[in-house]
Amino acid sequence: MLRAAWIAASLAVLCTALLWMLLNFAPLRSSRLGPFARGLVTPAAALAATRRDHPTASWPMFGGSPSRVRFVASRLRPPFRIAAVIPGESLIEMPPAVAKGRVVFGTHDGTVIAARTSDGTVVWTRELNGCIASSPAVREGIAYTGWAGPAPCGQPKDGTGGVVALDLRTGRILWKFGAGNVEASPAIVADRLFFSAFRNRRESTVYAMKLGPNRHLEWRYELDTKVASSPTLLGRRLYVAAYDRSIYGFDGWSGELKWRTSAYADDAGARVLLNLRSLVRRRSWSEGGYYATPAAAYRRIYAGVIDGVFSAFDIETGEHRWSRKLSGSIYGSAALWNETAYVGTTSGTFYALSALTGQTRWQVDLGGKILGSPTVTNGRVYISTTNRETFALDALTGAIEWHYWDGYYSPLVVDGSRGILVGKGRLYVLENAALPSASRGIRPD
């Protein structure tokens, strides 16, 4: 009897240990710290380059710049007053773009909406009849928007998506390009449009299109995995994160693949373990990789996987610099500022990590799942949760400075002296409620 009880207890311990290893153990590659660019390629430098390339846009694409750092200098600080409310008519998953005094965004029901940022007046709407789960990119009076399968979102993807070019002033469709399901937010550098599309979990294509009167594809690259995250560019280097837990580094102008990297060990045992974990948690052999878009600065690329590992890689070689296993899954992109990476997880925990080492500078529990990406401006970081709450935290300490009752995914883009807060089905135009004090002006990068 005692022997049977001992065997049962031993088996229970063994099963518990195996289950823990399956669900929590991360077979990571060894890491090695390398050059860290404190005075070069900072978020502020990325912002300056974006302003030169997009002089009439205050937030021209997802992340605010092609490097997706989600930082912009401003004088925004709570408390705020709501200057206008812009109806979205259905769920707004991804934040808008802002250019030429207009904010443009898409909804899950397949509608693209443009409104004036000055008073919130809707100036046009355009029905695409496709699921819009990405942000537009705007350049020279044209808004480039992706769609992925039929509307509303949540239906099975049928590969009928693509990219459409809309006149920012009138909403007129200028052209459409069928590419497959485009959940990735396009990026624009100079006169080139970069985006990715997937057909299924095993087929994706990365595209580079030359814009202008002689519009044409510059190159395309096929990947045998799903790509739903957005392309990131720094200079002429292009970075794409995929569901196979890999990040791909391209020459953005030629399309040549320079390297492929991962935070995870590449041996067969590690791959089987990770795929089993995806199968147990998500009923899919390949749903544990990168959904979040990489952010690039400080000579590094920063990105987190659905498995909950957040990592930094060398921007030139793809070498693994460091990784942190965080609580929960990571679906949102990181914001970068002050040599810090800000990222949230589905556990409700929001982290500020050293961009150099990954060490936790502070963390705070916000009480709801974090699926979207933060924004940093004027020394504060803004983030929303699935409890339909938006928070402004002191970016240096994590102290909560402001709280609002709406929000769900990525919370804020900046339009000069205004903020555009993304609610679950509407946008709010925010303005400072009082004049800023001398001690709370623009904080430099």
ABEGO torsion letter per residue (X at the ends): XAAAAAAAAAAAAAAAAAAAAAAABBBBBBBBBBBBBAABGBAAAAAAAAAAABAABABABBGGBAAGAGBBBBABBOBBBBABBBBAGBBBABBBBBBGGBBBBBBAAGBBBBBBAAAGBBABBBBAGBBBABBBBBBGGBBBBBBBEBOBBGBBBAGABEBBBBBAAAGBBABBBBAEBBABBBBBBEABBBBBBBABAABBBBBBBBBEAABBBABBBBBBBBBABBBBBBEABBBBBBAAGBBBBBBAAAGBBABBBBABBABAAAAAAAAAAAAAAAGBAAAABBABBBBBBGGBBBBBBAAGBBBBBBAAAGBBABBBBBBEBBABBBBBBGGBBBBBBAAGBBBBBBAAAGBBABBBBAGBBBABBBBBBGGBBBBBBAAGBBBBBBAAAGBBABBBABEABBABBBBEABBBBBBAABBBBBBBABBBBAAABBBBX
